[in-house]
Amino acid sequence: MWKIGNLIAAIMTGCLALQAAQANEPNQIQAEAEMSQNKVLLTRAMNALFNEHDIDQVRELYAADYIQHNPNVPTGLEPILGLVPALAEANFRYEIHRMIEDGDLILTHSTAYNAEFFGANQVVAFDLWRIEDGKVAEHWDSIIPVYETTVSGRTQTDGAIEITDLDKTTANKNLVEAFVTEVLIAEDFSKMGNYVRNGLYDQHNPLVADGPDALQNVIMEAGLKNHKIHRVIGEGNFVLTQSEGDWNGKPMAIYDLFRVEDGFIVEHWDVLQEIPSTMAHDNGMF
């Protein structure tokens, strides 16, 4: 898990180094013509912060009253600016695998490298960003280390990436919300067949096998509980639920990403992060 003391120390050290930091040329953004205005903005903003470590670009692209929900980073823009030199020193890098847009919210599913002060050398993250007035204004996330081996043989980030069925976004969001409510929260597994077809359920959670039976087992036997959905984010065939729950009695922020095909859920990725008892701000994780 993240080490609060080390992270805040890195931010404080970075703040002292702002005057000496050198801006870098931003990376070439790929396929901007195929992306929405907000996706282009967020891609540039994440690249500036995580890959180019460009303080001037970060100051331009993130809101002055930036709201932070990561439990270990203080809220506001200055802590983000202060973190930039520490990221540069660590040669921190970020690779986006999926980007899902819904209104003013954008989900990114990513891998970070050289991320020791975020818990491991490589971590997988779901980040949720809110865009306002042409700037990145608010951020939520959930982070977990990369597993070298998984039960299903799939990685935590591979699988389908193409966004399709944009005309079915609302229907797919309703389907996923009903699945989480009826099956994961209420634990009514008799309704599993309403949402998963012929046992097809490609699993990317590193500890769970493919198929609905394995999902039922982890809920019933491993103590994984979903209690409340906070947000449902969808674009076409991809739908994310941001939920609150617990695992073996420990409170968890749970991000589940589902892929829907022909009215059934066929693929799943997730990240679970423990909710700490104390945070670096008063905003909460949701």
N, C-alpha and C positions, 0 to 999 in steps of 0.2 A: 504494500500500500504506500501511498505518498507519505513522505516525511515532512510534516508541517514546518519543523524548525529549520531543516535544510533548505526548503523551498523559500521560506520567508527570508532567510539569510541571503539566498541567492538574489532575491528581489532587491533587498537593501543594498547589497554589494553592487548590483547593476545600476541602481539609482545614482550611486556615487560615481559610476563610470560613464554616465550619459554624455558629459562634455567631451570625452575622449573617443566616443564611439564613431566609427566611420560607416557611412551609408554605402550599400552595395547596389549595383545595377540589378533590378528585379528580373527573375527568370522569364523567359518567353511563355506567355499563357497560351495553352493549346486550345484550339477549336472554340475561340471566343464567339465566333459568328453563330455557333450552334447553341449558345448558352443564353439564358435570360440576363437582363441587366444586373439583377441581384446576385446571380450565380457568378457572373464575371467579377463583380465587386468583392464577393466573399473569397473567391479564388485568389485575387490579388492581395487581399488583406491577410489571408492565411499564409500565403507565400512570403509576404513582407515580414511577418512575425516569426514563422517557424523555419523558413528555408533561407531567406536572404538576411534576416536579422537586421532589418533596415528601420532604424528608429524614426526617421523623417516620414517614411511611408506609413508606419504604424500610427504616428500622430495624426496623419491626414485621413486615414481610412477608418479609424475607430473613434467612437463618440467620446466627447470630453467627459460625459457623465456615464460612461460605460458601466453596466451592471453585471456583476460577477456572481455565479452560483457554484463554481468549483469551490469545494469547502476549504481548500488550503491556500487560496490566493485572495488577498484583500480586494474589495470592490473598488472600481474607479480605473481611470486610464493610467495614472502614474505608476501603480504597481506593474502594469503590463509593460510600460516603457522601461521600468527598472529591471524587468526580467530579460530583456533583449540581450544585453551583453553576456549574461550567464548562458543563454541558449547558444550564442555564437561561440563562446569558449568551449562548450561541450560538443560543438559541431552537430547540434540537434537538427534533425531532418524529419519532414512530415510528408507522407504519401497518401493522397486521397483516393479511395477505391470507389465510393459511391457518394452522390450528392442529390438529395431529395428536397424539392421546394414545395412549400404549401403556404400561400399568402406571404406574410412578411417573415416566415420562419424557414430556415434551411438546415437540414440535417447533413452532416458529413460523417462518413464511416472511413476511418483512417488507421494507418500504422505510423508510429513515431519511432525513430531510431536515435541511439545515444541519449536515452531518456532516463538515465539512472535516478535522477532526483524526482522523477515521476513514478518510481517503483521498480523499474527493470530496464535493461538495455534496450529492449523492444517492447512497446505496449500497443494495444489496440484500443481505439477510442471511438465512442459515439459522441459527437459534439453537436449541440443544437444552438443555432445562432439566430438572433432577431435583427433584422435590418430596418433602420428608420432614417429617413431623410438622407439617403445615400451614404450612410455609415453603419458599421457594425456596432449595435447598441447594447446587446445583451447576450449572455453565454451561459449554457448549461452543459454538463458533460458527465460521462461515466467511463472509467478507464480500468483495464485489466492487462496483466502481462501476456505476452505471446507464449503460447504453448508449443513446444517442439513437436509433440505427438498428440493426436486427438483420437477419441474413441471411434469416430466415424471415418477417419482417414481424410476428412476434409480440413482445410485450414479455417481459421477464424474470419478470413476475409475473401476467400475465393468464391466461385459460383457466379451466377448470372449478374450482369451489370446493366443491361439495356433496359431503359424505361420505355414501356409500351402501354397501350390501353388507356391513354389519357382521358378518354371519354367515360371510363369506368372508375375514376378516382373516388367519387363519393360512395359508390356501391362497394368498392373494395375497402374503404375506411370503415363503413358500417359493418361489413363482414368481419373484419379483424377485431373491431371493438366488441362485437357480440361474442366472438371466440374467446377473447381474453376474459370478458365478463362471465360467460357461462361455463367455460371449461377451466381456465386457469384460476379465476377468483372463486367461483362457486364450486369448482371441482366436480362438475356434473359430466363425467366422462362418457355417459350414454349419448351425449350430443356431439362427440368427437366427429362422427361420420358426417355431420352437417357441414363440417368445415375442412376436413382432410379426406381426400378421395383415394380409396383403395390402398390405404396405408402409405401413400407417397408423401414423405415429409423429410426432405433433405436437411440434415442438421449440421450446423457449424459451431454450436456450443462444444468446446473441447472435451467435456466430460460426459456427453450424452450421445448415444447411438442414433442412427436414422430411425424414422418411423414414429407413429403416435404412441405405440406401446412403451417405448423408451421414455417418451415425454411423460406419460402417466406415471411410470415408475419413479422418475426423479422427483415428481411432485409428492407422491405418496410415501416414498421411502427415504428420500434424501432431505426432506424438510424444507423444500422450496415453496414459498407461499407468496402469491400476489394479493394485495389488499385493495389498492386504489389506482385507477388510471388518472394521470394528471393531464396528459396531452395525447392526441392522435394526429400524426403527421403523415400525409400521403401524397404521392404523385404517381398516377397511373397504377402499375402493377406492384409498386412498393409502398408499404405502410409501416410506420413505426409507432409503437406505443411507449410512452414514458410513464413508468409505473413505480409505485412504492410497495415494498413487501419486506419479507425477511427470509433468511436462510439459516436454519438451525438457531432461530431466536435472535439473530443479528439483523438489525434494520438495513435494508438495501435499496439503492436506486437501481431500477431495472429498466434497461432499454432493450426492447425486442423489435427486430426488423423482420418483416414477413414479405415474401413474394407470393402474389396471388395469380393464378392462371385458371381461366374459365370458371371462375366462381369458387375456387378451392385454394386453400393455403398449401403451397408445395415446397417452400424453402424458408429457413429461419436462421438468423444470426442474432446474437445478443451480447451484451456487456452488463455485468452486475458489479456494483461498487458499494462497499459498506458505507453507511451514513455515520460519520463520526459524531461523538457527543458534543464536541466543540468545533467551531468553524472560525475562519479568519474574517467573517462578516456576519451580518444579521439577515441575509437574504434567503437562507435555506438552499437546499439542492433542487427545489422544484419551483 
